[in-house]
Amino acid sequence: MILMYHKVDLISPTRWWVSAATFAKQMDALKGREVVYLADYDPRSDRQCVITFDDAYENIHRHGLPILRERSLPFEVFINGDFLGRWNHADRVEPLTRYCGLEQLDELAAHGARIQWHTISHPNLTALDATDVDCEISIPEDLRFRFPKPHLTWFAYPFGAHSPAVVDAVRRKQFEGAVSVVDGTACDIYQLNRVVASEDLVLADEQRSEKSISTLRRGWTHVFERLNLHRRPG
């Protein structure tokens, strides 16, 4: 199971936010699982779990990091190069919030995070030509220098959207793997699905967790189809 979070704050105003109180409960519920990095993840395992955050919002640093540090949990943070330190003005239907700056990413990395890549500007890669796809998935050298391996070795498709051509482009960039949302498959390390971690996600125990995740996955698949990639699920 790979969990996908976006924002952790004191409140949960939309589906992309999880309150800090709920996040702490969800992290406590992972005690029976082996929480690993993506590089160590086996999709065939029923016990393993990966914690991922898309877009690197600064509330992850403020509210999520203390909870993760207290429990010594590893996690992955996918960044967009053009957004670092800025406000999410382009996301007009979401409450205003800020993305992490470099110093906040440094602190996340010092306390269990692996910084990973989510493109330059978060476009739907399936709508771009090959040249623009290559530009978006290429990691700037200054970021590579600041965050050497094992950072910046995994990729997350914006909106979870990918095509065979996009997957091939990511593979050729020599990323170790890539994550989608609901359109991927456990059979391909470059198309791994994730579970959308919302305020409603219950991770009480393994049996209840799998039932809850299955129900939520069906619901989120319907949401993504209706949104037609105009909203930000990843």
Backbone hydrogen bonds in HBPLUS format (Angstrom, degrees):
<---DONOR---> <-ACCEPTOR-->    atom                        ^
c    i                          cat <-CA-CA->   ^        H-A-AA   ^      H-
h    n   atom  resd res      DA  || num        DHA   H-A  angle D-A-AA Bond
n    s   type  num  typ     dist DA aas  dist angle  dist       angle   num
A0050-VAL N   A0001-MET O   2.96 MM  49  6.52 145.3  2.08 147.1 157.1     1
A0195-VAL N   A0002-ILE O   2.69 MM 193  5.99 164.7  1.71 164.5 170.1     2
A0003-LEU N   A0050-VAL O   2.79 MM  47  6.06 161.6  1.82 177.8 172.5     3
A0052-THR N   A0003-LEU O   2.91 MM  49  5.84 145.3  2.03 142.9 154.1     4
A0004-MET N   A0195-VAL O   2.79 MM 191  5.78 153.6  1.85 163.8 156.7     5
A0197-ALA N   A0004-MET O   2.91 MM 193  5.46 170.6  1.92 139.5 141.2     6
A0005-TYR N   A0052-THR O   2.81 MM  47  6.06 166.6  1.83 148.4 153.0     7
A0054-ASP N   A0005-TYR O   2.90 MM  49  6.36 159.5  1.94 161.4 162.1     8
A0007-LYS N   A0016-TRP O   3.20 MM   9  6.28 144.8  2.33 161.2 165.4     9
A0018-VAL N   A0007-LYS O   2.86 MM  11  6.19 148.8  1.96 144.0 153.2    10
A0009-ASP N   A0018-VAL O   3.12 MM   9  6.52 147.7  2.23 142.0 151.9    11
A0020-ALA N   A0009-ASP O   2.64 MM  11  5.38 132.3  1.86 149.3 155.6    12
A0017-TRP N   A0014-THR O   3.19 MM   3  5.71 167.7  2.21 122.0 122.9    13
A0023-PHE N   A0019-SER O   2.83 MM   4  6.08 162.2  1.86 156.3 162.3    14
A0024-ALA N   A0020-ALA O   2.94 MM   4  6.11 157.5  1.99 148.1 152.8    15
A0025-LYS N   A0021-ALA O   3.21 MM   4  6.49 155.7  2.27 142.0 148.1    16
A0026-GLN N   A0022-THR O   2.87 MM   4  6.17 157.9  1.92 154.3 160.8    17
A0027-MET N   A0023-PHE O   2.90 MM   4  6.15 154.7  1.96 150.3 157.2    18
A0028-ASP N   A0024-ALA O   2.95 MM   4  6.17 154.1  2.02 146.0 153.3    19
A0029-ALA N   A0025-LYS O   2.99 MM   4  6.19 143.1  2.12 142.2 152.2    20
A0030-LEU N   A0027-MET O   3.13 MM   3  5.35 157.8  2.18 104.6 111.6    21
A0031-LYS N   A0028-ASP O   3.24 MM   3  5.80 159.8  2.28 119.2 120.1    22
A0033-ARG N   A0030-LEU O   2.87 MM   3  5.24 163.0  1.89 118.5 123.3    23
A0034-GLU N   A0047-ARG O   3.01 MM  13  5.87 150.8  2.09 123.6 132.9    24
A0049-CYS N   A0034-GLU O   2.90 MM  15  6.07 145.6  2.02 146.5 144.3    25
A0036-VAL N   A0049-CYS O   2.90 MM  13  6.18 155.0  1.96 158.6 166.9    26
A0040-ASP N   A0037-TYR O   3.01 MM   3  5.42 146.8  2.12 109.4 118.9    27
A0041-TYR N   A0038-LEU O   3.10 MM   3  4.94 163.7  2.13 104.9 110.0    28
A0045-SER N   A0042-ASP O   2.90 MM   3  5.52 165.9  1.92 125.5 130.3    29
A0076-GLU N   A0051-ILE O   2.89 MM  25  6.27 158.3  1.94 156.7 164.0    30
A0053-PHE N   A0076-GLU O   2.85 MM  23  6.23 137.5  2.03 144.9 158.6    31
A0078-PHE N   A0053-PHE O   2.80 MM  25  6.11 172.0  1.81 175.2 177.4    32
A0055-ASP N   A0078-PHE O   2.81 MM  23  5.62 124.1  2.12 143.2 158.9    33
A0100-CYS N   A0056-ALA O   2.70 MM  44  5.69 172.6  1.70 166.9 164.3    34
A0060-ILE N   A0057-TYR O   3.00 MM   3  5.75 157.9  2.05 119.4 125.9    35
A0058-GLU N   A0098-ARG O   2.76 MM  40  5.70 169.4  1.77 139.4 143.2    36
A0061-HIS N   A0058-GLU O   3.02 MM   3  5.20 122.0  2.37  99.5 113.3    37
A0062-ARG N   A0058-GLU O   3.05 MM   4  6.42 155.3  2.11 146.9 154.2    38
A0063-HIS N   A0059-ASN O   2.79 MM   4  5.57 165.9  1.81 139.4 144.3    39
A0064-GLY N   A0060-ILE O   2.94 MM   4  4.49 122.0  2.29 105.2 121.8    40
A0065-LEU N   A0060-ILE O   2.78 MM   5  6.16 140.9  1.93 163.6 176.5    41
A0068-LEU N   A0064-GLY O   3.03 MM   4  6.30 159.6  2.07 156.2 162.7    42
A0069-ARG N   A0065-LEU O   2.78 MM   4  5.89 165.4  1.80 164.8 168.4    43
A0070-GLU N   A0066-PRO O   3.06 MM   4  6.08 159.9  2.10 140.6 145.9    44
A0071-ARG N   A0068-LEU O   3.23 MM   3  5.31 131.4  2.48  95.9 108.2    45
A0072-SER N   A0068-LEU O   2.92 MM   4  5.94 105.0  2.49 136.2 154.9    46
A0073-LEU N   A0068-LEU O   3.08 MM   5  5.29 167.6  2.10 145.0 148.3    47
A0072-SER N   A0069-ARG O   3.06 MM   3  4.84 156.0  2.12  99.9 107.5    48
A0075-PHE N   A0112-GLY O   3.22 MM  37  6.25 159.3  2.26 140.7 137.7    49
A0114-ARG N   A0075-PHE O   2.91 MM  39  6.43 138.5  2.08 145.2 158.3    50
A0077-VAL N   A0114-ARG O   2.96 MM  37  6.20 163.0  1.99 152.5 153.9    51
A0116-GLN N   A0077-VAL O   2.69 MM  39  5.73 173.0  1.70 151.7 151.4    52
A0079-ILE N   A0116-GLN O   2.91 MM  37  6.21 165.0  1.93 147.9 145.4    53
A0118-HIS N   A0079-ILE O   2.86 MM  39  5.20 135.1  2.06 165.3 151.1    54
A0083-PHE N   A0080-ASN O   3.09 MM   3  5.58 152.2  2.17 116.4 124.6    55
A0081-GLY N   A0119-THR O   3.12 MM  38  6.61 143.7  2.25 134.8 141.9    56
A0082-ASP N   A0120-ILE O   2.85 MM  38  5.46 169.5  1.86 146.8 147.7    57
A0086-ARG N   A0083-PHE O   2.93 MM   3  5.39 165.3  1.96 141.0 141.3    58
A0085-GLY N   A0100-CYS O   2.79 MM  15  5.09 136.2  1.98 114.6 117.0    59
A0099-TYR N   A0086-ARG O   2.78 MM  13  5.57 166.3  1.80 171.8 176.7    60
A0088-ASN N   A0097-THR O   2.97 MM   9  5.89 154.7  2.03 174.1 177.6    61
A0091-ASP N   A0088-ASN O   3.11 MM   3  5.60 147.6  2.22 111.9 120.6    62
A0094-GLU N   A0091-ASP O   3.16 MM   3  5.73 163.7  2.18 119.3 124.3    63
A0105-LEU N   A0101-GLY O   3.02 MM   4  6.35 155.1  2.08 151.7 159.4    64
A0106-ASP N   A0102-LEU O   2.85 MM   4  6.15 150.3  1.94 147.7 156.2    65
A0107-GLU N   A0103-GLU O   3.11 MM   4  6.43 153.1  2.19 142.2 148.3    66
A0108-LEU N   A0104-GLN O   2.92 MM   4  6.23 156.8  1.98 148.4 155.1    67
A0109-ALA N   A0105-LEU O   2.86 MM   4  6.06 164.8  1.88 152.9 156.8    68
A0110-ALA N   A0106-ASP O   2.94 MM   4  6.17 139.9  2.10 140.3 151.7    69
A0111-HIS N   A0108-LEU O   3.05 MM   3  5.30 151.2  2.13 105.1 114.1    70
A0113-ALA N   A0108-LEU O   3.00 MM   5  5.31 156.5  2.05 143.7 138.1    71
A0152-LEU N   A0115-ILE O   2.59 MM  37  5.83 166.0  1.61 159.8 163.8    72
A0117-TRP N   A0154-TRP O   3.12 MM  37  6.32 161.8  2.15 166.8 161.4    73
A0156-ALA N   A0117-TRP O   3.02 MM  39  6.51 143.6  2.15 154.6 165.1    74
A0120-ILE N   A0136-GLU O   3.13 MM  16  5.06 123.6  2.46 119.8 135.1    75
A0127-ALA N   A0124-ASN O   3.01 MM   3  5.73 163.5  2.04 122.0 127.3    76
A0128-LEU N   A0125-LEU O   3.19 MM   3  5.37 168.3  2.21 110.6 113.9    77
A0133-VAL N   A0129-ASP O   2.97 MM   4  6.21 158.0  2.02 157.6 164.8    78
A0134-ASP N   A0130-ALA O   3.02 MM   4  6.17 161.5  2.05 145.1 149.7    79
A0135-CYS N   A0131-THR O   3.09 MM   4  6.36 152.8  2.16 142.7 150.1    80
A0136-GLU N   A0132-ASP O   2.96 MM   4  6.17 161.4  2.00 150.9 155.1    81
A0137-ILE N   A0133-VAL O   3.02 MM   4  6.23 156.4  2.08 156.7 162.1    82
A0143-LEU N   A0140-PRO O   3.14 MM   3  5.54 128.6  2.42 105.6 117.8    83
A0144-ARG N   A0140-PRO O   3.12 MM   4  6.50 156.4  2.18 149.3 156.6    84
A0145-PHE N   A0141-GLU O   2.92 MM   4  6.12 154.2  1.98 149.6 155.9    85
A0146-ARG N   A0142-ASP O   3.07 MM   4  6.22 153.8  2.15 136.9 143.9    86
A0147-PHE N   A0143-LEU O   2.81 MM   4  5.86 154.9  1.87 150.5 157.2    87
A0151-HIS N   A0148-PRO O   2.99 MM   3  5.54 151.5  2.07 128.0 123.8    88
A0176-GLU N   A0153-THR O   2.67 MM  23  5.64 156.9  1.73 161.6 169.2    89
A0155-PHE N   A0177-GLY O   3.12 MM  22  6.47 150.2  2.21 138.7 147.8    90
A0179-VAL N   A0155-PHE O   2.84 MM  24  6.41 147.3  1.94 151.0 161.4    91
A0157-TYR N   A0179-VAL O   3.14 MM  22  6.45 163.0  2.17 171.8 175.5    92
A0160-GLY N   A0157-TYR O   2.86 MM   3  4.82 152.7  1.94 127.2 127.3    93
A0161-ALA N   A0158-PRO O   3.14 MM   3  6.17 161.4  2.18 127.6 128.8    94
A0167-VAL N   A0163-SER O   2.90 MM   4  6.13 167.8  1.91 164.5 167.6    95
A0168-ASP N   A0164-PRO O   2.97 MM   4  6.12 158.5  2.02 145.1 151.1    96
A0169-ALA N   A0165-ALA O   3.03 MM   4  6.24 149.9  2.12 140.0 148.1    97
A0170-VAL N   A0166-VAL O   2.99 MM   4  6.30 158.0  2.04 153.1 158.2    98
A0171-ARG N   A0167-VAL O   2.92 MM   4  6.14 157.0  1.98 149.7 156.6    99
A0172-ARG N   A0168-ASP O   2.92 MM   4  6.12 154.1  1.99 147.2 153.8   100
A0173-LYS N   A0169-ALA O   3.18 MM   4  6.43 133.3  2.41 137.4 148.9   101
A0173-LYS N   A0170-VAL O   3.21 MM   3  5.19 133.3  2.44  94.3 106.7   102
A0174-GLN N   A0171-ARG O   3.00 MM   3  5.37 156.9  2.05 111.0 116.7   103
A0178-ALA N   A0189-ILE O   3.00 MM  11  6.43 161.7  2.03 137.0 139.3   104
A0192-LEU N   A0178-ALA O   3.23 MM  14  6.48 152.2  2.31 155.0 146.9   105
A0180-SER N   A0192-LEU O   2.63 MM  12  5.63 172.0  1.64 155.0 156.7   106
A0194-ARG N   A0181-VAL O   3.02 MM  13  4.76 158.0  2.07 121.1 127.3   107
A0185-THR N   A0191-GLN O   2.60 MM   6  5.55 145.4  1.71 140.8 153.4   108
A0188-ASP N   A0185-THR O   3.47 MM   3  5.94 174.0  2.48 111.8 113.3   109
A0191-GLN N   A0188-ASP O   2.92 MM   3  5.36 158.5  1.97 124.8 124.3   110
A0201-LEU N   A0198-SER O   3.21 MM   3  5.37 161.2  2.25 106.1 111.7   111
A0209-SER N   A0205-ASP O   2.68 MM   4  5.58 153.2  1.75 154.9 164.4   112
A0210-GLU N   A0206-GLU O   3.03 MM   4  6.14 164.1  2.06 146.0 148.5   113
A0211-LYS N   A0207-GLN O   3.25 MM   4  6.51 159.4  2.30 146.1 151.5   114
A0212-SER N   A0208-ARG O   2.88 MM   4  6.07 163.8  1.90 152.9 157.6   115
A0213-ILE N   A0209-SER O   2.81 MM   4  5.98 163.2  1.84 156.0 160.9   116
A0214-SER N   A0210-GLU O   2.96 MM   4  6.04 158.4  2.01 143.3 149.1   117
A0215-THR N   A0211-LYS O   3.08 MM   4  6.32 160.1  2.12 148.7 153.5   118
A0216-LEU N   A0212-SER O   2.91 MM   4  6.13 165.6  1.93 153.4 157.6   119
A0217-ARG N   A0213-ILE O   2.79 MM   4  5.91 157.1  1.84 151.1 157.6   120
A0218-ARG N   A0214-SER O   3.18 MM   4  6.42 157.7  2.24 144.7 149.3   121
A0219-GLY N   A0215-THR O   3.13 MM   4  6.41 157.0  2.18 145.4 152.1   122
A0220-TRP N   A0216-LEU O   2.74 MM   4  6.00 161.7  1.77 158.3 163.1   123
A0221-THR N   A0217-ARG O   2.92 MM   4  6.03 152.7  1.99 146.0 153.1   124
A0222-HIS N   A0218-ARG O   3.26 MM   4  6.49 155.4  2.33 142.1 147.5   125
A0223-VAL N   A0219-GLY O   2.99 MM   4  6.33 153.6  2.06 144.6 152.6   126
A0224-PHE N   A0220-TRP O   2.84 MM   4  6.07 166.1  1.86 156.4 158.2   127
A0225-GLU N   A0221-THR O   3.08 MM   4  6.27 155.0  2.14 143.7 150.5   128
A0226-ARG N   A0222-HIS O   3.06 MM   4  6.30 158.9  2.11 149.8 155.0   129
A0227-LEU N   A0223-VAL O   2.83 MM   4  6.05 154.1  1.90 153.0 161.2   130
A0228-ASN N   A0224-PHE O   3.00 MM   4  6.07 133.7  2.22 138.2 148.9   131
A0230-HIS N   A0227-LEU O   3.00 MM   3  5.61 164.5  2.03 119.9 124.9   132
